[in-house]
Amino acid sequence: MKRAFITGITGQDGSYLAELLLSKGYEVHGLIRRSSTFNTERIDHLYKDSHDPEARVYLHYGDLSVSGQLTDLLSTIQPHEIYNLGAQSHVRVSFNMPEYTGDITGLGTLRLLEAIRKTGIQTKFYQASSSEMFGAAPPPQSEETPFQPQSPYAAAKVYAYYVVKNYRDAYNLLAWNGILFNHESPRRGETFVTRKVTRAATRIKLGLQKKLYLGNTKAKRDWGFAGDYVEAMWLMLQQDNPDDYVIAYGETHSVSEFVEKVFQKLDLDYREYVEIDKRYFRPTEVDVLLGDSSKAKKNLGWQPKVGFDALIDMMIAADMELAAREKTLRDAGYECSFQGRS
């Protein structure tokens, strides 16, 4: 049985990846941070008590800031594959927490690579690189496009990208960079713009919220489904020769177009509910991200399965269910934990 180690297993990508690996017969180990509250909602349906003979998901407390602990974990688990999805991944927040972002998103990758080198384990390593690294570079962006990062998050990802390439060359590590463009799902965090929109629109539809406040709605992104993208991660690590790949749908949509589609599908006029708040603008903006994934399609045989409209329908359906549940509780006199983040 293959063993995989996933950092960021409780996030959107980590949960979809864990599902995929379990379906392929893997034993899955995940890194989670110790907290006074549990944050495992996205993977609760996968987890079984370790005493259960059918258990194949194991969670380990740790942090990408603690190198010795990472070394100990890899030495104990001996994973065949490592997927580094853990990061401070919110671009706007990275301007408020640049040092932390650099430490976890950038140096966290270095610590994992050093743990592999020091333990000498035979493993394959996947680094979650980001389309944000391209920043101001003109579209379309491919593996040959020079990086022009426009945020502390993007700069940290560029550092991680190059340190992976360096360790690959210097120590013959089997390490891949997957440069993933924006990928969304019903499991996306509610502070990311797509989920923020679908969550707010469904609440507005049911009378639970009055307004949605957004930043730069002119920005254009190449959006896809997270479930498709984790399949590309896995496909990379099934190859013999490590390389770097852009993963994208190859089509671009503006934030305003996404907003209009979501509200339209709910029979609402977004102009009555959406307002611009300059607090959500970034100090430096990324105008257009559009990926060219020709290399991945040719070498990996990867093809996306869920289209843009189907992705929106999926997210609306999930958030409408949440909103309906919230309305039922409110009508019954219960206070709900959702604070109407906008």
C-alpha positions in Angstrom: 0.0 0.0 0.0 1.4 3.4 -1.0 1.7 6.0 1.7 1.2 9.7 1.1 1.9 12.7 3.4 -0.2 15.8 2.8 0.4 19.2 4.4 -2.7 21.3 4.4 -4.9 18.2 4.4 -7.7 20.1 6.1 -7.9 22.7 3.3 -9.9 22.6 0.1 -7.2 20.9 -2.0 -6.1 18.6 0.8 -9.5 17.2 1.3 -10.1 16.5 -2.4 -6.6 15.0 -2.7 -7.1 12.8 0.3 -10.4 11.5 -1.3 -8.6 10.8 -4.6 -5.7 9.0 -2.9 -8.0 6.8 -0.8 -9.9 5.9 -3.9 -6.6 4.6 -5.3 -5.8 2.5 -2.3 -3.3 4.8 -0.5 -2.7 5.2 3.2 -2.9 8.9 3.8 -1.1 10.9 6.5 -1.9 14.5 7.1 -0.3 17.4 9.0 -2.6 19.5 11.1 -1.9 22.4 13.5 -2.8 22.1 17.1 -5.7 24.3 18.0 -8.2 24.6 20.8 -10.9 24.0 18.2 -11.1 21.4 15.5 -10.8 22.5 11.9 -11.3 19.1 10.2 -14.8 19.6 8.7 -13.6 19.0 5.1 -12.1 15.6 5.9 -14.4 14.4 8.8 -16.2 12.1 6.3 -12.8 10.4 5.5 -11.5 9.9 9.0 -11.9 6.7 11.1 -10.5 6.1 14.6 -7.0 4.7 14.3 -8.2 1.6 16.2 -10.5 0.8 13.4 -8.9 -1.9 11.1 -10.3 -0.1 8.1 -8.6 3.3 9.0 -6.4 4.6 6.3 -6.2 8.3 7.2 -3.9 9.4 10.0 -3.5 12.9 11.3 -0.3 14.2 12.9 0.1 17.5 14.9 2.8 19.7 13.5 3.7 22.9 11.8 5.7 24.0 8.7 7.6 26.3 11.0 9.2 23.5 13.0 11.9 21.7 11.0 12.9 19.1 13.5 9.3 17.9 13.8 8.9 17.6 10.1 12.1 15.5 9.9 10.8 13.2 12.6 7.5 12.7 10.9 8.9 11.9 7.6 11.4 9.5 9.2 8.5 7.7 11.0 5.9 7.7 8.2 8.3 7.0 5.3 5.9 8.3 2.7 6.2 7.3 -1.0 4.7 10.7 -2.0 4.6 14.1 -0.3 2.2 16.8 -1.3 3.0 20.2 0.2 -0.3 22.1 0.1 0.1 23.9 3.4 0.6 27.7 3.3 -0.7 31.1 4.3 -2.6 31.2 1.0 -4.7 34.3 1.1 -3.2 37.0 -1.1 -4.8 40.0 0.6 -3.8 38.7 4.0 -0.2 38.3 2.9 0.1 42.1 2.8 -1.0 42.3 6.4 1.2 39.3 7.5 4.2 39.3 5.1 6.7 37.9 7.6 4.4 35.0 8.6 3.6 34.4 4.9 7.2 34.2 4.0 8.0 31.9 6.8 5.2 29.3 6.2 4.7 29.6 2.4 8.3 30.1 1.5 10.6 28.6 4.2 8.1 25.9 5.0 8.9 24.3 1.7 12.6 24.5 2.4 12.1 22.8 5.7 10.3 19.9 4.0 13.0 19.5 1.4 15.7 19.6 4.0 13.7 16.9 6.0 13.7 14.7 2.8 17.4 15.3 2.3 18.4 14.6 5.9 16.3 11.5 6.3 17.4 10.1 2.9 13.9 8.7 2.3 13.0 7.6 -1.2 10.0 9.8 -2.0 8.4 12.0 -4.6 7.6 15.6 -3.7 4.9 17.9 -5.0 5.0 21.6 -4.4 1.8 23.6 -4.8 3.0 26.6 -6.8 0.6 29.4 -7.8 -0.5 31.4 -10.8 -0.1 34.4 -8.6 3.7 34.1 -9.2 3.1 35.4 -12.7 1.6 38.6 -11.4 2.0 41.3 -13.9 3.3 39.1 -16.7 1.1 39.3 -19.8 -1.2 36.4 -20.6 -1.3 33.7 -21.6 1.1 32.4 -19.0 3.0 29.1 -19.4 6.0 27.3 -17.9 8.2 29.7 -19.9 6.6 32.9 -18.7 8.9 35.0 -16.4 7.5 35.5 -12.9 6.5 39.0 -11.8 5.0 38.5 -8.3 2.7 41.3 -7.0 2.2 40.3 -3.4 4.2 38.8 -0.4 2.3 35.6 -1.0 3.4 35.4 -4.6 7.0 36.3 -3.7 7.0 33.5 -1.1 5.7 31.0 -3.7 8.4 32.1 -6.2 11.0 31.4 -3.5 9.5 28.0 -2.9 9.4 27.2 -6.6 13.1 27.9 -7.1 14.2 26.1 -4.0 12.4 23.0 -5.3 14.2 23.3 -8.6 17.5 23.8 -6.7 17.1 20.8 -4.5 16.0 18.8 -7.6 19.3 19.7 -9.3 21.6 19.7 -6.3 20.4 16.5 -4.5 18.6 14.6 -7.3 15.3 14.9 -5.4 12.2 13.7 -7.3 10.4 17.1 -6.9 7.7 18.6 -9.0 6.2 22.2 -9.1 2.6 22.4 -10.1 1.7 25.9 -11.1 -2.0 25.8 -10.4 -4.3 28.6 -11.6 -7.4 29.5 -9.5 -9.4 26.5 -8.5 -12.6 26.6 -6.6 -15.3 24.4 -5.1 -18.0 24.3 -2.4 -15.1 23.7 0.1 -13.4 26.9 -0.8 -12.8 29.2 2.2 -15.5 31.9 2.6 -13.0 34.8 2.4 -11.9 33.8 -1.1 -13.9 35.8 -3.7 -15.8 33.0 -5.5 -17.0 31.4 -2.3 -17.7 34.8 -0.8 -19.9 35.6 -3.7 -21.9 32.3 -3.8 -22.2 32.3 0.0 -23.5 35.9 0.1 -25.8 35.5 -2.9 -27.6 32.5 -1.5 -28.0 34.2 1.8 -29.4 37.3 0.1 -31.8 35.1 -1.8 -33.2 33.8 1.5 -33.3 37.2 3.2 -30.4 36.5 5.5 -28.1 39.2 4.1 -28.6 42.6 2.5 -25.3 43.5 0.8 -22.1 42.0 -0.6 -19.0 44.1 -0.5 -16.2 43.4 -2.9 -12.9 44.9 -4.0 -11.5 44.9 -7.6 -14.2 43.3 -9.7 -12.4 44.0 -13.0 -9.7 41.4 -12.2 -9.8 38.4 -14.6 -9.0 34.9 -13.5 -8.7 31.4 -15.1 -11.1 29.5 -12.7 -11.5 25.7 -12.5 -12.7 23.0 -10.2 -10.4 21.9 -7.4 -11.2 18.2 -7.8 -9.8 18.4 -11.4 -6.7 20.1 -10.2 -5.8 17.6 -7.5 -5.9 14.8 -10.1 -3.2 16.8 -12.0 -1.1 16.8 -8.8 -1.3 13.0 -8.5 -0.6 12.5 -12.2 2.7 14.5 -11.9 4.0 12.2 -9.2 3.2 9.1 -11.3 5.9 10.3 -13.7 9.5 9.1 -13.6 11.1 12.4 -14.4 10.4 15.5 -12.3 9.3 18.7 -14.1 7.2 21.8 -13.7 3.6 22.1 -15.0 1.0 24.8 -15.5 -2.5 23.5 -14.6 -5.3 25.7 -15.9 -8.6 25.6 -17.9 -7.3 28.1 -20.5 -10.2 30.6 -20.3 -10.6 33.8 -18.4 -13.6 35.5 -16.6 -13.7 38.7 -14.7 -14.9 38.8 -11.1 -17.8 40.9 -12.2 -18.8 38.2 -14.7 -18.7 35.6 -12.0 -20.8 37.8 -9.7 -23.4 38.5 -12.5 -23.7 34.7 -13.4 -24.2 33.7 -9.7 -26.9 36.3 -9.1 -28.5 35.6 -12.4 -28.8 31.9 -11.7 -30.6 32.9 -8.5 -33.0 35.3 -10.4 -31.4 38.4 -8.7 -30.0 41.6 -10.1 -26.5 41.9 -8.6 -26.5 45.7 -9.1 -29.1 45.9 -6.3 -26.9 44.1 -3.8 -23.2 44.5 -4.6 -21.1 47.4 -3.6 -17.4 48.2 -3.9 -15.3 48.6 -0.7 -11.7 50.0 -1.3 -10.6 48.1 1.8 -10.6 44.9 -0.3 -8.3 46.3 -2.9 -4.7 45.0 -2.9 -1.8 47.5 -2.7 -0.6 46.0 -6.0 -3.2 44.2 -8.3 -2.9 41.3 -10.7 -5.1 42.2 -13.7 -5.3 39.0 -15.8 -4.3 35.4 -15.2 -4.8 33.0 -18.1 -3.0 29.7 -18.1 -1.6 27.6 -21.0 -1.6 23.9 -19.8 -0.7 22.4 -23.1 2.4 20.7 -21.6 0.3 19.0 -18.9 -2.3 17.8 -21.4 0.4 16.4 -23.6 2.7 14.8 -21.0 0.3 13.9 -18.2 -2.9 13.3 -20.3 -4.7 15.7 -17.9 -8.0 17.1 -19.0 -10.5 19.2 -16.8 -13.9 17.7 -16.5 -16.0 20.3 -14.7 -16.7 23.5 -16.8 -17.1 27.0 -15.5 -20.9 27.1 -15.4 -21.1 23.6 -13.8 -18.6 24.8 -11.1 -20.9 27.8 -10.4 -24.0 25.5 -10.2 -22.1 23.2 -7.8 -21.1 26.0 -5.5 -24.6 27.6 -5.5 -26.3 24.3 -4.7 -24.0 23.7 -1.7 -24.3 27.2 -0.4 -28.1 27.3 -0.9 -28.3 24.2 1.3 -26.2 26.0 4.0 -28.3 29.1 3.8 -31.6 27.1 4.0 -30.3 25.3 7.1 -29.3 28.7 8.6 -32.7 30.2 7.9 -34.5 27.2 9.5 -32.4 27.7 12.6 -33.0 31.4 12.7 -36.7 31.0 12.2 -36.7 28.7 15.1 -35.0 31.3 17.3 -31.5 30.0 17.3 -28.5 32.3 16.7 -26.2 31.1 13.9 -22.4 31.4 13.9 -22.2 32.8 10.4 -21.4 36.5 10.7 -22.2 37.6 7.2 -18.5 38.1 6.2 -18.4 40.7 3.4 
